[in-house]
């Protein structure tokens, strides 16, 4: 692949850029886009769980697929370095919200 014609990419953080921790991601899909809702989940009792959503992000189907590939590559690299990531077997399908 010829890299001579590749543009120089400059990363710039906007004034409203922020970072946050999330242990909950919900995904809603329709024909036009994927909508990821990030939040934190806290269990206050055995029968009560509270999800506090703080950010929703729309992705095109193409961008969602590219993100999936990047996540898979990074999870594989992480597991190669630190061992298998185990999911909670009590969650439906082993998935974490």
Protein Blocks (a to p, Z undefined) as FASTA:
>chain_A
ZZklpccddddddfkbccdddfbdcddddfkbccddddddddfbfkbccdddfbdcdddf
klmmmmmmmmmmmmmmmmmmnopadddfkbghhiaZZ
